[in-house]
Amino acid sequence: MYPPPMMYYNPVAVEAKKAADLGLMLGILGFFVLGIFLGPLAIYYGMKARRLDPSKGMAGIALGSTVLILYIGILAFEFYLLMTMPFL
């Protein structure tokens, strides 16, 4: 019986996993705090993970885009309310 194959260290795969995990965490955290800043960071790290390994990083890109669009919409709605509110 042959021994199982030895695992080898692949620094590109490790870096891709770190970038994908960081993009996912920033995307999730962006829903709760500072989404206008964390959304683009999640997109950046998701794209970095996709460059290193095409099978990783899509969640960070999707969550970052969703957070960014959501917060831009909220800011636009607040600006609309501010402009249409009568002054007291």
C-alpha positions as CSV (number, residue, x, y, z in Angstrom):
1,M,0.0,0.0,0.0
2,Y,1.4,3.4,-1.0
3,P,1.6,6.3,1.5
4,P,-0.7,9.3,0.8
5,P,0.8,12.0,-1.3
6,M,2.6,14.7,0.6
7,M,1.0,18.1,0.6
8,Y,3.1,20.9,-0.7
9,Y,3.2,24.6,0.1
10,N,1.8,26.8,-2.6
11,P,2.2,30.5,-1.7
12,V,0.0,31.7,-4.5
13,A,-2.9,29.6,-3.3
14,V,-2.4,30.7,0.3
15,E,-2.3,34.4,-0.8
16,A,-5.5,33.9,-2.9
17,K,-7.3,32.3,0.1
18,K,-6.3,35.1,2.4
19,A,-7.5,37.7,-0.1
20,A,-10.8,35.9,-0.7
21,D,-11.4,35.5,3.0
22,L,-10.6,39.2,3.7
23,G,-12.9,40.2,0.8
24,L,-15.7,38.1,2.3
25,M,-15.2,39.5,5.8
26,L,-15.1,43.1,4.6
27,G,-18.3,42.5,2.5
28,I,-20.2,41.1,5.4
29,L,-18.9,43.8,7.8
30,G,-19.8,46.5,5.3
31,F,-23.5,45.7,5.7
32,F,-23.3,46.8,9.4
33,V,-20.7,49.6,9.6
34,L,-19.0,51.9,7.1
35,G,-20.3,50.3,4.0
36,I,-19.2,53.1,1.8
37,F,-15.6,52.4,2.6
38,L,-15.6,48.7,3.2
39,G,-17.5,47.9,-0.1
40,P,-14.7,49.0,-2.4
41,L,-12.2,47.3,-0.2
42,A,-14.1,44.0,-0.5
43,I,-14.3,44.4,-4.2
44,Y,-10.5,45.1,-4.3
45,Y,-9.6,42.0,-2.3
46,G,-12.1,39.9,-4.3
47,M,-10.5,41.0,-7.5
48,K,-7.1,40.3,-6.1
49,A,-8.2,36.7,-5.2
50,R,-9.7,36.3,-8.7
51,R,-6.4,37.3,-10.3
52,L,-4.5,34.7,-8.2
53,D,-7.0,31.9,-8.4
54,P,-10.1,32.3,-10.7
55,S,-12.2,30.0,-8.5
56,K,-11.9,32.3,-5.4
57,G,-13.1,35.8,-4.5
58,M,-16.5,36.0,-6.2
59,A,-18.3,36.3,-2.8
60,G,-16.2,39.4,-1.9
61,I,-16.9,41.0,-5.2
62,A,-20.7,40.3,-5.0
63,L,-21.0,41.4,-1.4
64,G,-18.8,44.5,-1.9
65,S,-20.9,45.5,-4.9
66,T,-24.1,45.0,-3.1
67,V,-23.0,47.0,-0.1
68,L,-21.7,49.8,-2.3
69,I,-24.9,50.1,-4.3
70,L,-27.0,49.9,-1.2
71,Y,-25.1,52.7,0.6
72,I,-25.0,54.9,-2.4
73,G,-28.8,54.5,-2.7
74,I,-29.2,55.3,1.0
75,L,-27.1,58.4,0.7
76,A,-29.0,59.5,-2.4
77,F,-32.3,59.0,-0.6
78,E,-31.0,61.0,2.4
79,F,-29.9,63.8,0.1
80,Y,-33.3,63.8,-1.5
81,L,-35.0,64.1,1.9
82,L,-32.7,66.8,2.9
83,M,-33.4,68.9,-0.2
84,T,-37.1,68.4,-0.1
85,M,-37.6,69.0,3.6
86,P,-39.1,72.3,4.5
87,F,-37.0,74.5,6.7
88,L,-38.4,75.2,10.2
